Amino acid sequence: MRQITPVELSQRLQRGDSKPLLLDVRERHEFKYCHIEGSVHMPMDQVFAGVNELDPERETVVICHHGLRSAQVANFLIGQGFRKVLNLQGGVAAWANDVDRQMPTY
C-alpha cells in the first residue's frame, strides 16, 4: 500500500493537477468535528458493505484519525481490485499538525 503525507497531499490539491477522491472512513461524530475540505464521508463499515459505490479507476486517498483504520480500508480496496489507492499517513491528526493548524484536534 502506498502512503501520502499530509504535506504532499496538500501540495497536490493546491496545484489542482488531479482530483483524487478523499475518502474519510471515520465515524460520523469524528467527521462532523473536523475533516479535510472536499472529503467524502463513508465510515469504515459502509466501505466494506458498499464498495461497489466507489470507482476502482479513480485515485482514492483514504483518511482516518491517525492512519490505522484508513490503512485497513486501503488494503481492502486494493484486494478488491482498486489500483490507485493511497493512505494518508498520520491521518487528520497529522494534517492538523503539518498543514492546517486551525483544524480542531481530538
Buried (B, 14 or more C-beta within 10 A) or exposed (E): EEBBBBEBBBEBBEEEEEEBBBBBBBBEEBBEBBBBEEBBBBBBEEBBEEBEEBEBEBBBBBBBBBBEBBBBBBBBBBEBEBEBBBBBBBBBBBBBEBBBEEBEEE
